[in-house]
Amino acid sequence: MKSIKIYKNAKLRHKPGLYDIVIEGDKFKEIAHNCKDKYNDCSVIDLEGRLVCEPYVESHIHLDYVYTADIPSEETASGTLFEAIDKWSESKHLLTKDEIKKRAIKGILTQVKNGVQYIRTHVDVTDPKLTALKAMLELKEELKNLIYIQLIAFPQEGMYAYKGGDKLVEEAVKLGADVVGGIPHFEFTREDGIRSVKKAIEIAIKYDKLVDIHCDETDDDQSRFVEILAAEAYFSGMRERVTASHTCAMSSYNNAYAFKLMTKLAKSGINCVACPTENTYLQGRYDTYPKRRGLTRIDELTKAGVNVSLAQDSISDPWYPLGNGNLMNQLDFALHIGHLMSAEQINKSLDYITVNGAKTLNLGDGYSMKEGNKASFIVIDAHSEFEAVRERAGVILSVREGETLMKKAPEKVVVDKIGEMYHNNYYR
Ligand code: FE2
């Protein structure tokens, strides 16, 4: 007989009252009010009213780059995207497969510690040896019981700007990459950029893969590859299997164009991914004042019906020096920079790092918390969505397919003498 575990007194998102979550083996058996007494001989964990939701989804990171900020290269400090690509190009040949795996594992563990159970990672394939891709393919297999990983064949130095880049992308897909990438705004010409978007769709259709393009990651208001990607997604029928990452230029487009574009994006079915900390750091670098923040139009895209998720992008690499794998930081940045501060927006905002990310990754119905599905969820150290976001609360428990993947003790505050006095005088 399969063992039964019950997590009692769970607060579920958008639902009143507290629930008992019953798990049998690796699946949800029952999620209901006060149902624990129906079961005997089971272990019971009291969540004391804490918020339970689907696991965090990292929808855009570069695991082959993490913790490479210290790789030797000429010191530069403009903080621009194009400088970072040059810096990476100079130093990436120094990395070995083992080194990449070691760094990527550290990055994955950092994300697991923060409640992530699903990761989509871009992997640079503009390397004739495909060293990073081979490293990440091995890692995906080795860690399959710990974490779900999707790999993107990403031509960091261009599908055409890098000689043979298109062939390397196709080769990477043949070797096992799940998603086809691209970087049209980095190609030499607009024509090559368009060609690269069309090529990515063509490869994806040929091998039955998904598409995720770094699209318009620039403040240039003339960078308009997302409209090409949307048209390709729509007319090819790829639709929700296609994602536009970054789309920073959208924050510089004139409104007449931006609002027309957003209706087309919604119609095309494509997903958008925003990387708030990364793009706040990288964009606006050619501005004096006012400085643009380079974040795509999260609120307007959401209102137009486009699926938007938030992602970390970098952890300590040439593109961004910080990053700790905690998606709550991305959410906090996005809410502030994107003016997403109504009570309704705050209450719904966990969608950006959970269910919306799952849609981007095409995880399907198996992701959701419901009876019969695999029992995967996280517990946030807060008692409501609003409190979770306001406190930037941490994840204290991550359960994957019925097993504890990570747990932390809830935060305890020790009241010192001053705190005690303050409490006695003002709160009693
Ligand atoms: Fe990226």
Boltz pocket constraint, residues with backbone or C-beta under 6 A from the ligand:
constraints:
  - pocket:
      binder: B
      contacts: [[A, 60], [A, 61], [A, 62], [A, 122], [A, 214], [A, 245], [A, 313]]
      max_distance: 6.0
